[in-house]
Amino acid sequence: MTNQHAEPVAKTSADINEERIAQLRRLFPEAFTEGKVDFDKLRATLGDLVDNRPERYSFTWAGKQDAIRILQTPTSATLIPAPEESVDWNNTQNLFIEGDNLEVLKLLYKAYFGRVKMIYIDPPYNTGKDFIYPDNYRDPLDTYLQLTGQKDAEGNLLTTNSDTSGRYHSAWLTMMYPRLFLARQLLREDGMIFVSIDDAEQHHLKILMDEIFGEENFLGLIVWQHSIQPKGYLGKFSVHHNFVLCYGKTSQTKIQALPRTEEHNRNYSNPDNDPNGPWRSGDVRNALFRPNLIYDIKTPSGKVIKPPKNGWRWSKETLQEKIESGEIVFNQDETRIIRKIYLKNLTGRTPETIWFGKTVGTTRDGNSELKSLFNDAPPFDTPKPTKLLKRILELSTNTSSEDIVLDFFAGSCPMAQALLEKNRQDNGNRRYILVQLPEPIDETLPAGKNARGFNLNNIAEIGKERIRRVIQKLKAEDDGKLPMETRDTPEDLGFKVFKLAPSNFRAWSGSPDATPEEFASQMALFTDPLVDGWQPNDVIYEVAIKEGYSLNCTVQRTAVAGHEVYRIHDQEKDQHFYLCLENSITENLPAKLDLTPDDLFVCRDAALDDTLAANLALQCRLKTI
């Protein structure tokens, strides 16, 4: 039984539904009766704006309620550290997480809520050949363990989503909905998300993202020329494009301007020797009809210029100011006005929605990049080119800040390569969080055979190995060079590996039909709340992530009053807690730690007697396992 003076540590990820109800309570406390939402009161509070018409526009599919239940089901899983598979564990801020991305997103929710600047994903396109995650809201972790061979499959095999299935599109939408919903929660208020897709599900994805992110936050549908060579299928179109859908989190999201080049400046000249330098003419007409912008303009000689159909672009007062400043001039016979857009005032260029392969790369370029890293034997098919991802990084992240980039369909991890190379090019400090399922490779395909040749058994292993080789390549570029440190912070050429795993906390598996002997046996197991074979590091990170601490928190082990105590510190949130995992704690420990009411102290429930627990609860925030 949990000590009455302490509260238990979190055993699962955050309850999404509970948090949304709490937000609703903060906004509309008057809409709650006896602790529950009173929907009639809520309607009244909102001015009864609910649309009660029997038919109205909505987007639904077979399985949408399952998708919502999957989203609302907290996970009991954990993330265990794997320093032996990592690079520069003690110094890096980059993360690679091996596991089912839905369970991982739930675990990241509390620690990374509102912290991610940009999300890019390249999900399965649902072409009939892609693996679609078979989510099971009753026990998602169990499904994951089966898929990855960590548990008997019992018929739940790794399969593709065949287009002969009656729920072909629905299965894909059910898979995408909870992942995109959680993705939005992780974004900063000025954050944005980019999603690659092809014709098969682009229209469904657009409607789904309108629902989750809001139509008003749609930023653009980018057409990417992924191939240049014609396919040569007679009687069909030769398809050369994919799409990238882009949404912002809120109206605070702003797309960054792209740098200008000589090619972009060639339309600027200075035929009239304007002291302000080269310029080009711009439009003075308004795009939409505005009656308040319909007015005549008088030239210096008294001629009258009639307004265009929709009116001028500015008010009469503003246009007059532009005439006086020289930004607006008249042609020689004063029959029209000219707006000057000066090159000197332009700090960048507006990105366009058509991206050509020669500029941002093609799938062939992506394949060539893998070839160069893996001795001409790429272990993965059709990776995205890093030039494409660098363009996305340019539009969405800031060089001067430590922006977090998330990719939870990481594949062979081209995003890691793009980010590391981009950081080197512009001295950036961007960080990545990559998530990839350890999906088995298909050894009947050339890429699968190549992977086995490198002793790589699944896609997660391919991704990790790619990052290691990119790091080696970047370090090799520095060999023999004099140190020329121009960065404010050291370049981060490392990554930490974490793996999705069952909880270290023992789960109650008792049954109401159990015999007294079986019940007693179950109770005996709970004399120790931790599973057999638990490791301190695994427990430390489970407590940390479920209490809302970053995976980059520091762990300091010290000896205090004869006890082994861990101080876990999240530098970014400037918060910490103490953890002691010993079987018993003496009364000297709290005094030696000098705990304050703001400190969190976590220990095993059985390690405390009632007196010590009461004293600790007065000194600090006490939680027990």
MARROZA-181593 format. One record per residue (C-alpha): x, y, z; residue in one letter; residue number from 1. Coordinates in steps of 0.1 Angstrom, whole numbers, plus 5000, padded with zeros to 4 digits. Layout:
BEGIN
((X; Y; Z); a; NUM) ...
***
This chain:
BEGIN
((5000; 5000; 5000); m; 1) ((5013; 5035; 4991); t; 2) ((5024; 5056; 5020); n; 3) ((4996; 5080; 5029); q; 4) ((5022; 5109; 5032); h; 5) ((5034; 5105; 4997); a; 6) ((5020; 5105; 4962); e; 7) ((5030; 5078; 4937); p; 8) ((5053; 5085; 4908); v; 9) ((5036; 5085; 4874); a; 10) ((5034; 5050; 4861); k; 11) ((5021; 5059; 4826); t; 12) ((5024; 5087; 4801); s; 13) ((5001; 5117; 4805); a; 14) ((4964; 5112; 4800); d; 15) ((4957; 5134; 4769); i; 16) ((4919; 5135; 4775); n; 17) ((4923; 5144; 4812); e; 18) ((4946; 5173; 4803); e; 19) ((4922; 5186; 4776); r; 20) ((4893; 5185; 4801); i; 21) ((4916; 5204; 4826); a; 22) ((4922; 5230; 4799); q; 23) ((4884; 5233; 4793); l; 24) ((4879; 5237; 4830); r; 25) ((4903; 5265; 4832); r; 26) ((4886; 5283; 4803); l; 27) ((4850; 5275; 4812); f; 28) ((4847; 5266; 4849); p; 29) ((4810; 5274; 4848); e; 30) ((4804; 5246; 4823); a; 31) ((4813; 5219; 4849); f; 32) ((4788; 5203; 4873); t; 33) ((4799; 5178; 4900); e; 34) ((4833; 5175; 4883); g; 35) ((4820; 5167; 4848); k; 36) ((4813; 5187; 4816); v; 37) ((4778; 5199; 4814); d; 38) ((4774; 5202; 4777); f; 39) ((4742; 5223; 4779); d; 40) ((4760; 5248; 4801); k; 41) ((4790; 5248; 4777); l; 42) ((4767; 5256; 4748); r; 43) ((4751; 5284; 4767); a; 44) ((4785; 5298; 4777); t; 45) ((4795; 5298; 4740); l; 46) ((4763; 5316; 4730); g; 47) ((4746; 5284; 4718); d; 48) ((4767; 5285; 4686); l; 49) ((4765; 5247; 4682); v; 50) ((4752; 5237; 4647); d; 51) ((4723; 5214; 4652); n; 52) ((4714; 5209; 4616); r; 53) ((4709; 5172; 4607); p; 54) ((4734; 5174; 4579); e; 55) ((4767; 5194; 4578); r; 56) ((4802; 5189; 4566); y; 57) ((4824; 5165; 4585); s; 58) ((4852; 5141; 4578); f; 59) ((4850; 5106; 4592); t; 60) ((4860; 5071; 4583); w; 61) ((4855; 5036; 4596); a; 62) ((4878; 5034; 4626); g; 63) ((4879; 5071; 4636); k; 64) ((4866; 5063; 4671); q; 65) ((4893; 5037; 4674); d; 66) ((4919; 5063; 4665); a; 67) ((4905; 5086; 4692); i; 68) ((4906; 5058; 4718); r; 69) ((4942; 5049; 4708); i; 70) ((4951; 5086; 4713); l; 71) ((4935; 5087; 4747); q; 72) ((4950; 5055; 4760); t; 73) ((4981; 5064; 4781); p; 74) ((5011; 5041; 4776); t; 75) ((5028; 5022; 4805); s; 76) ((5059; 5017; 4784); a; 77) ((5093; 5034; 4790); t; 78) ((5124; 5044; 4772); l; 79) ((5156; 5027; 4783); i; 80) ((5190; 5042; 4775); p; 81) ((5215; 5024; 4752); a; 82) ((5248; 5043; 4757); p; 83) ((5267; 5014; 4740); e; 84) ((5249; 5022; 4707); e; 85) ((5253; 5060; 4711); s; 86) ((5280; 5085; 4701); v; 87) ((5293; 5110; 4726); d; 88) ((5266; 5102; 4751); w; 89) ((5277; 5126; 4778); n; 90) ((5278; 5157; 4756); n; 91) ((5253; 5153; 4728); t; 92) ((5217; 5167; 4728); q; 93) ((5206; 5147; 4697); n; 94) ((5183; 5117; 4702); l; 95) ((5175; 5086; 4683); f; 96) ((5146; 5066; 4697); i; 97) ((5139; 5030; 4686); e; 98) ((5103; 5020; 4689); g; 99) ((5067; 5025; 4678); d; 100) ((5063; 5062; 4672); n; 101) ((5028; 5064; 4687); l; 102) ((5040; 5051; 4721); e; 103) ((5071; 5072; 4719); v; 104) ((5051; 5104; 4711); l; 105) ((5030; 5097; 4742); k; 106) ((5061; 5094; 4763); l; 107) ((5076; 5126; 4749); l; 108) ((5043; 5145; 4754); y; 109) ((5049; 5157; 4790); k; 110) ((5086; 5166; 4786); a; 111) ((5085; 5182; 4751); y; 112) ((5050; 5198; 4750); f; 113) ((5053; 5230; 4731); g; 114) ((5091; 5228; 4726); r; 115) ((5096; 5215; 4690); v; 116) ((5102; 5241; 4663); k; 117) ((5098; 5219; 4633); m; 118) ((5084; 5184; 4625); i; 119) ((5091; 5166; 4592); y; 120) ((5078; 5132; 4585); i; 121) ((5078; 5109; 4555); d; 122) ((5051; 5084; 4565); p; 123) ((5040; 5053; 4546); p; 124) ((5022; 5065; 4514); y; 125) ((4997; 5036; 4515); n; 126) ((5005; 5023; 4481); t; 127) ((4996; 4988; 4490); g; 128) ((5032; 4979; 4496); k; 129) ((5039; 4999; 4528); d; 130) ((5037; 4985; 4563); f; 131) ((5009; 5002; 4582); i; 132) ((5012; 5002; 4620); y; 133) ((4984; 4979; 4634); p; 134) ((4976; 5000; 4665); d; 135) ((4957; 4983; 4693); n; 136) ((4943; 5006; 4718); y; 137) ((4937; 4978; 4743); r; 138) ((4975; 4971; 4746); d; 139) ((4996; 4991; 4722); p; 140) ((5029; 4980; 4738); l; 141) ((5019; 4943; 4734); d; 142) ((5014; 4949; 4697); t; 143) ((5048; 4965; 4694); y; 144) ((5065; 4937; 4712); l; 145) ((5049; 4912; 4688); q; 146) ((5058; 4931; 4657); l; 147) ((5094; 4934; 4667); t; 148) ((5097; 4897; 4676); g; 149) ((5101; 4904; 4713); q; 150) ((5070; 4884; 4721); k; 151) ((5051; 4855; 4704); d; 152) ((5032; 4869; 4675); a; 153) ((5000; 4850; 4681); e; 154) ((4989; 4857; 4646); g; 155) ((4995; 4895; 4647); n; 156) ((5020; 4896; 4619); l; 157) ((5039; 4924; 4602); l; 158) ((5018; 4930; 4571); t; 159) ((5012; 4956; 4544); t; 160) ((4979; 4974; 4539); n; 161) ((4965; 4957; 4507); s; 162) ((4944; 4978; 4484); d; 163) ((4919; 4949; 4483); t; 164) ((4911; 4956; 4520); s; 165) ((4876; 4970; 4527); g; 166) ((4893; 4995; 4550); r; 167) ((4922; 5004; 4528); y; 168) ((4921; 5042; 4533); h; 169) ((4905; 5039; 4567); s; 170) ((4933; 5019; 4582); a; 171) ((4958; 5045; 4570); w; 172) ((4938; 5074; 4584); l; 173) ((4934; 5056; 4617); t; 174) ((4972; 5051; 4619); m; 175) ((4979; 5088; 4610); m; 176) ((4953; 5106; 4632); y; 177) ((4967; 5100; 4667); p; 178) ((5003; 5106; 4656); r; 179) ((4995; 5139; 4639); l; 180) ((4974; 5150; 4669); f; 181) ((5003; 5144; 4693); l; 182) ((5027; 5160; 4669); a; 183) ((5007; 5192; 4671); r; 184) ((5009; 5192; 4709); q; 185) ((5047; 5190; 4707); l; 186) ((5051; 5220; 4684); l; 187) ((5059; 5255; 4697); r; 188) ((5034; 5282; 4691); e; 189) ((5055; 5294; 4661); d; 190) ((5063; 5258; 4650); g; 191) ((5054; 5241; 4618); m; 192) ((5051; 5206; 4603); i; 193) ((5060; 5193; 4569); f; 194) ((5046; 5159; 4557); v; 195) ((5057; 5141; 4525); s; 196) ((5030; 5122; 4506); i; 197) ((5021; 5112; 4471); d; 198) ((4988; 5110; 4451); d; 199) ((4975; 5080; 4469); a; 200) ((4965; 5098; 4501); e; 201) ((4973; 5135; 4495); q; 202) ((4937; 5146; 4494); h; 203) ((4928; 5126; 4525); h; 204) ((4959; 5139; 4544); l; 205) ((4950; 5175; 4535); k; 206) ((4915; 5171; 4550); i; 207) ((4929; 5153; 4581); l; 208) ((4954; 5180; 4587); m; 209) ((4928; 5207; 4583); d; 210) ((4909; 5190; 4611); e; 211) ((4938; 5186; 4634); i; 212) ((4958; 5218; 4627); f; 213) ((4930; 5241; 4614); g; 214) ((4924; 5252; 4579); e; 215) ((4936; 5287; 4588); e; 216) ((4970; 5273; 4596); n; 217) ((4976; 5257; 4562); f; 218) ((5007; 5272; 4548); l; 219) ((5011; 5255; 4515); g; 220) ((5011; 5224; 4493); l; 221) ((5046; 5220; 4479); i; 222) ((5051; 5201; 4446); v; 223) ((5085; 5184; 4447); w; 224) ((5100; 5171; 4414); q; 225) ((5114; 5138; 4428); h; 226) ((5126; 5124; 4394); s; 227) ((5137; 5138; 4361); i; 228) ((5140; 5107; 4339); q; 229) ((5107; 5098; 4321); p; 230) ((5092; 5065; 4332); k; 231) ((5080; 5055; 4298); g; 232) ((5047; 5039; 4308); y; 233) ((5025; 5040; 4276); l; 234) ((4989; 5050; 4281); g; 235) ((4997; 5067; 4315); k; 236) ((5013; 5099; 4328); f; 237) ((5049; 5097; 4337); s; 238) ((5047; 5108; 4374); v; 239) ((5076; 5131; 4385); h; 240) ((5064; 5146; 4417); h; 241) ((5054; 5141; 4453); n; 242) ((5039; 5166; 4476); f; 243) ((5049; 5182; 4509); v; 244) ((5020; 5195; 4530); l; 245) ((5030; 5224; 4554); c; 246) ((5010; 5236; 4584); y; 247) ((5017; 5260; 4612); g; 248) ((5008; 5255; 4648); k; 249) ((4992; 5290; 4652); t; 250) ((4991; 5324; 4634); s; 251) ((5025; 5330; 4650); q; 252) ((5042; 5307; 4625); t; 253) ((5063; 5325; 4599); k; 254) ((5081; 5309; 4570); i; 255) ((5117; 5321; 4568); q; 256) ((5128; 5339; 4536); a; 257) ((5154; 5321; 4514); l; 258) ((5187; 5337; 4506); p; 259) ((5190; 5357; 4474); r; 260) ((5215; 5348; 4446); t; 261) ((5228; 5367; 4415); e; 262) ((5202; 5348; 4395); e; 263) ((5174; 5362; 4416); h; 264) ((5188; 5397; 4413); n; 265) ((5192; 5398; 4376); r; 266) ((5158; 5415; 4371); n; 267) ((5169; 5446; 4390); y; 268) ((5186; 5475; 4372); s; 269) ((5190; 5512; 4375); n; 270) ((5181; 5528; 4342); p; 271) ((5174; 5563; 4357); d; 272) ((5205; 5564; 4380); n; 273) ((5184; 5563; 4411); d; 274) ((5206; 5570; 4441); p; 275) ((5188; 5542; 4460); n; 276) ((5203; 5517; 4435); g; 277) ((5189; 5489; 4414); p; 278) ((5151; 5484; 4413); w; 279) ((5123; 5467; 4395); r; 280) ((5087; 5478; 4390); s; 281) ((5060; 5464; 4412); g; 282) ((5022; 5462; 4410); d; 283) ((5002; 5491; 4423); v; 284) ((4968; 5474; 4419); r; 285) ((4948; 5458; 4447); n; 286) ((4941; 5421; 4443); a; 287) ((4905; 5423; 4457); l; 288) ((4879; 5450; 4452); f; 289) ((4881; 5476; 4480); r; 290) ((4857; 5506; 4475); p; 291) ((4877; 5528; 4499); n; 292) ((4907; 5525; 4476); l; 293) ((4889; 5538; 4446); i; 294) ((4902; 5573; 4440); y; 295) ((4918; 5594; 4412); d; 296) ((4955; 5604; 4413); i; 297) ((4967; 5638; 4401); k; 298) ((5002; 5639; 4385); t; 299) ((5026; 5668; 4390); p; 300) ((5014; 5685; 4358); s; 301) ((4977; 5681; 4368); g; 302) ((4968; 5651; 4347); k; 303) ((4943; 5626; 4362); v; 304) ((4950; 5589; 4364); i; 305) ((4919; 5568; 4370); k; 306) ((4920; 5539; 4395); p; 307) ((4922; 5503; 4384); p; 308) ((4892; 5480; 4387); k; 309) ((4898; 5468; 4423); n; 310) ((4914; 5501; 4434); g; 311) ((4949; 5511; 4444); w; 312) ((4970; 5490; 4467); r; 313) ((4972; 5517; 4494); w; 314) ((4951; 5545; 4509); s; 315) ((4953; 5579; 4493); k; 316) ((4975; 5592; 4522); e; 317) ((5000; 5563; 4520); t; 318) ((5002; 5566; 4482); l; 319) ((5010; 5603; 4485); q; 320) ((5038; 5596; 4510); e; 321) ((5053; 5570; 4485); k; 322) ((5051; 5596; 4457); i; 323) ((5069; 5622; 4479); e; 324) ((5096; 5596; 4489); s; 325) ((5103; 5586; 4453); g; 326) ((5091; 5551; 4457); e; 327) ((5062; 5559; 4433); i; 328) ((5071; 5577; 4401); v; 329) ((5053; 5585; 4368); f; 330) ((5062; 5575; 4333); n; 331) ((5074; 5602; 4309); q; 332) ((5040; 5612; 4296); d; 333) ((5024; 5608; 4331); e; 334) ((4998; 5583; 4319); t; 335) ((5006; 5556; 4345); r; 336) ((5024; 5553; 4378); i; 337) ((5054; 5530; 4386); i; 338) ((5062; 5514; 4419); r; 339) ((5099; 5509; 4426); k; 340) ((5110; 5479; 4446); i; 341) ((5146; 5485; 4456); y; 342) ((5171; 5456; 4457); l; 343) ((5188; 5471; 4488); k; 344) ((5156; 5467; 4508); n; 345) ((5153; 5429; 4502); l; 346) ((5169; 5406; 4527); t; 347) ((5157; 5374; 4512); g; 348) ((5132; 5359; 4487); r; 349) ((5098; 5344; 4492); t; 350) ((5098; 5306; 4488); p; 351) ((5076; 5291; 4460); e; 352) ((5055; 5260; 4460); t; 353) ((5072; 5242; 4431); i; 354) ((5105; 5227; 4440); w; 355) ((5126; 5214; 4411); f; 356) ((5149; 5184; 4415); g; 357) ((5179; 5203; 4402); k; 358) ((5176; 5227; 4431); t; 359) ((5165; 5205; 4461); v; 360) ((5175; 5170; 4448); g; 361) ((5157; 5139; 4436); t; 362) ((5153; 5104; 4449); t; 363) ((5183; 5094; 4427); r; 364) ((5204; 5120; 4446); d; 365) ((5191; 5106; 4479); g; 366) ((5202; 5071; 4468); n; 367) ((5236; 5084; 4457); s; 368) ((5242; 5099; 4491); e; 369) ((5235; 5065; 4508); l; 370) ((5258; 5049; 4482); k; 371) ((5287; 5072; 4492); s; 372) ((5282; 5063; 4528); l; 373) ((5278; 5026; 4524); f; 374) ((5305; 5017; 4498); n; 375) ((5281; 5018; 4467); d; 376) ((5257; 4993; 4484); a; 377) ((5228; 5014; 4498); p; 378) ((5208; 4995; 4524); p; 379) ((5176; 5014; 4520); f; 380) ((5153; 5022; 4490); d; 381) ((5143; 5057; 4479); t; 382) ((5156; 5079; 4508); p; 383) ((5149; 5116; 4507); k; 384) ((5177; 5137; 4494); p; 385) ((5194; 5159; 4521); t; 386) ((5191; 5190; 4498); k; 387) ((5153; 5187; 4501); l; 388) ((5155; 5185; 4539); l; 389) ((5180; 5213; 4541); k; 390) ((5155; 5235; 4522); r; 391) ((5128; 5226; 4548); i; 392) ((5153; 5234; 4576); l; 393) ((5160; 5268; 4560); e; 394) ((5123; 5277; 4559); l; 395) ((5115; 5266; 4594); s; 396) ((5144; 5269; 4618); t; 397) ((5167; 5296; 4631); n; 398) ((5205; 5294; 4629); t; 399) ((5211; 5313; 4661); s; 400) ((5188; 5292; 4684); s; 401) ((5188; 5256; 4695); e; 402) ((5157; 5247; 4676); d; 403) ((5145; 5211; 4681); i; 404) ((5136; 5192; 4649); v; 405) ((5115; 5160; 4652); l; 406) ((5111; 5132; 4626); d; 407) ((5091; 5103; 4639); f; 408) ((5091; 5083; 4606); f; 409) ((5129; 5086; 4604); a; 410) ((5136; 5057; 4580); g; 411) ((5173; 5057; 4570); s; 412) ((5177; 5091; 4589); c; 413) ((5184; 5115; 4560); p; 414) ((5171; 5143; 4584); m; 415) ((5200; 5137; 4608); a; 416) ((5225; 5140; 4579); q; 417) ((5208; 5171; 4566); a; 418) ((5207; 5188; 4600); l; 419) ((5243; 5180; 4609); l; 420) ((5256; 5192; 4575); e; 421) ((5234; 5223; 4577); k; 422) ((5247; 5231; 4612); n; 423) ((5282; 5229; 4598); r; 424) ((5274; 5251; 4569); q; 425) ((5258; 5280; 4589); d; 426) ((5272; 5274; 4624); n; 427) ((5237; 5264; 4635); g; 428) ((5228; 5247; 4668); n; 429) ((5197; 5227; 4657); r; 430) ((5190; 5194; 4675); r; 431) ((5171; 5164; 4663); y; 432) ((5148; 5138; 4678); i; 433) ((5144; 5108; 4655); l; 434) ((5120; 5079; 4660); v; 435) ((5120; 5047; 4640); q; 436) ((5104; 5014; 4644); l; 437) ((5128; 4984; 4642); p; 438) ((5109; 4972; 4611); e; 439) ((5125; 4941; 4596); p; 440) ((5141; 4945; 4562); i; 441) ((5130; 4926; 4532); d; 442) ((5160; 4905; 4522); e; 443) ((5146; 4896; 4488); t; 444) ((5152; 4932; 4477); l; 445) ((5186; 4945; 4467); p; 446) ((5186; 4971; 4495); a; 447) ((5177; 4944; 4521); g; 448) ((5206; 4922; 4509); k; 449) ((5229; 4952; 4512); n; 450) ((5217; 4958; 4547); a; 451) ((5224; 4922; 4557); r; 452) ((5259; 4926; 4542); g; 453) ((5265; 4953; 4567); f; 454) ((5250; 4931; 4595); n; 455) ((5220; 4954; 4598); l; 456) ((5188; 4936; 4607); n; 457) ((5161; 4963; 4606); n; 458) ((5155; 4999; 4595); i; 459) ((5163; 5014; 4629); a; 460) ((5198; 4998; 4628); e; 461) ((5202; 5012; 4593); i; 462) ((5193; 5047; 4605); g; 463) ((5217; 5045; 4635); k; 464) ((5246; 5033; 4613); e; 465) ((5240; 5060; 4588); r; 466) ((5243; 5087; 4615); i; 467) ((5275; 5072; 4627); r; 468) ((5290; 5072; 4592); r; 469) ((5279; 5108; 4587); v; 470) ((5296; 5118; 4619); i; 471) ((5327; 5100; 4609); q; 472) ((5326; 5118; 4575); k; 473) ((5323; 5152; 4591); l; 474) ((5351; 5145; 4615); k; 475) ((5373; 5133; 4587); a; 476) ((5368; 5167; 4569); e; 477) ((5385; 5183; 4599); d; 478) ((5415; 5160; 4599); d; 479) ((5447; 5180; 4592); g; 480) ((5430; 5214; 4595); k; 481) ((5440; 5240; 4620); l; 482) ((5412; 5246; 4646); p; 483) ((5392; 5277; 4635); m; 484) ((5366; 5280; 4662); e; 485) ((5339; 5304; 4651); t; 486) ((5310; 5289; 4669); r; 487) ((5295; 5301; 4702); d; 488) ((5288; 5265; 4713); t; 489) ((5307; 5233; 4703); p; 490) ((5295; 5214; 4673); e; 491) ((5273; 5185; 4684); d; 492) ((5284; 5154; 4665); l; 493) ((5268; 5127; 4686); g; 494) ((5235; 5111; 4695); f; 495) ((5219; 5093; 4724); k; 496) ((5200; 5061; 4717); v; 497) ((5169; 5051; 4737); f; 498) ((5147; 5021; 4731); k; 499) ((5110; 5015; 4738); l; 500) ((5105; 4988; 4764); a; 501) ((5080; 4975; 4790); p; 502) ((5079; 4995; 4822); s; 503) ((5102; 4988; 4851); n; 504) ((5072; 4992; 4874); f; 505) ((5055; 4959; 4882); r; 506) ((5020; 4958; 4867); a; 507) ((4991; 4943; 4886); w; 508) ((4979; 4913; 4867); s; 509) ((4954; 4899; 4892); g; 510) ((4920; 4886; 4882); s; 511) ((4887; 4889; 4901); p; 512) ((4883; 4852; 4895); d; 513) ((4917; 4843; 4911); a; 514) ((4918; 4817; 4939); t; 515) ((4930; 4828; 4973); p; 516) ((4963; 4811; 4966); e; 517) ((4968; 4829; 4933); e; 518) ((4958; 4862; 4948); f; 519) ((4983; 4857; 4976); a; 520) ((5010; 4848; 4951); s; 521) ((5003; 4881; 4932); q; 522) ((5004; 4901; 4964); m; 523) ((5038; 4886; 4973); a; 524) ((5052; 4899; 4941); l; 525) ((5042; 4934; 4950); f; 526) ((5065; 4935; 4980); t; 527) ((5089; 4948; 4954); d; 528) ((5073; 4973; 4930); p; 529) ((5101; 4969; 4904); l; 530) ((5103; 4941; 4879); v; 531) ((5129; 4914; 4883); d; 532) ((5163; 4924; 4868); g; 533) ((5157; 4961; 4869); w; 534) ((5186; 4984; 4863); q; 535) ((5191; 5018; 4880); p; 536) ((5196; 5037; 4848); n; 537) ((5165; 5023; 4833); d; 538) ((5144; 5033; 4864); v; 539) ((5160; 5068; 4865); i; 540) ((5150; 5076; 4829); y; 541) ((5115; 5061; 4834); e; 542) ((5108; 5083; 4864); v; 543) ((5123; 5113; 4846); a; 544) ((5103; 5110; 4813); i; 545) ((5070; 5103; 4831); k; 546) ((5075; 5132; 4855); e; 547) ((5081; 5155; 4825); g; 548) ((5119; 5157; 4824); y; 549) ((5139; 5158; 4791); s; 550) ((5158; 5128; 4779); l; 551) ((5188; 5151; 4779); n; 552) ((5186; 5156; 4816); c; 553) ((5219; 5150; 4835); t; 554) ((5223; 5122; 4861); v; 555) ((5247; 5128; 4889); q; 556) ((5253; 5100; 4914); r; 557) ((5265; 5108; 4949); t; 558) ((5270; 5092; 4983); a; 559) ((5249; 5109; 5009); v; 560) ((5247; 5097; 5046); a; 561) ((5257; 5062; 5035); g; 562) ((5231; 5061; 5007); h; 563) ((5234; 5061; 4969); e; 564) ((5214; 5091; 4957); v; 565) ((5209; 5104; 4921); y; 566) ((5203; 5140; 4913); r; 567) ((5185; 5144; 4880); i; 568) ((5186; 5178; 4865); h; 569) ((5168; 5192; 4834); d; 570) ((5189; 5222; 4824); q; 571) ((5164; 5236; 4799); e; 572) ((5135; 5236; 4823); k; 573) ((5158; 5244; 4853); d; 574) ((5142; 5217; 4874); q; 575) ((5156; 5187; 4893); h; 576) ((5147; 5158; 4915); f; 577) ((5164; 5134; 4938); y; 578) ((5161; 5096; 4936); l; 579) ((5171; 5069; 4960); c; 580) ((5164; 5033; 4950); l; 581) ((5176; 5016; 4981); e; 582) ((5155; 4992; 5002); n; 583) ((5156; 5014; 5033); s; 584) ((5164; 5050; 5041); i; 585) ((5177; 5064; 5074); t; 586) ((5165; 5096; 5089); e; 587) ((5199; 5112; 5083); n; 588) ((5194; 5114; 5045); l; 589) ((5168; 5142; 5043); p; 590) ((5189; 5164; 5065); a; 591) ((5221; 5158; 5046); k; 592) ((5203; 5166; 5013); l; 593) ((5191; 5199; 5027); d; 594) ((5157; 5194; 5009); l; 595) ((5133; 5224; 5004); t; 596) ((5096; 5225; 4997); p; 597) ((5104; 5230; 4960); d; 598) ((5125; 5199; 4958); d; 599) ((5111; 5166; 4946); l; 600) ((5124; 5134; 4963); f; 601) ((5115; 5100; 4949); v; 602) ((5122; 5067; 4966); c; 603) ((5107; 5032; 4971); r; 604) ((5076; 5032; 4992); d; 605) ((5088; 5003; 5013); a; 606) ((5120; 5022; 5022); a; 607) ((5101; 5046; 5045); l; 608) ((5084; 5041; 5078); d; 609) ((5054; 5063; 5087); d; 610) ((5075; 5088; 5107); t; 611) ((5102; 5093; 5081); l; 612) ((5075; 5096; 5054); a; 613) ((5057; 5123; 5074); a; 614) ((5089; 5142; 5080); n; 615) ((5099; 5141; 5044); l; 616) ((5065; 5152; 5032); a; 617) ((5069; 5183; 5054); l; 618) ((5103; 5191; 5040); q; 619) ((5098; 5185; 5002); c; 620) ((5075; 5170; 4976); r; 621) ((5076; 5133; 4982); l; 622) ((5068; 5107; 4956); k; 623) ((5072; 5069; 4960); t; 624) ((5076; 5039; 4938); i; 625) 
***
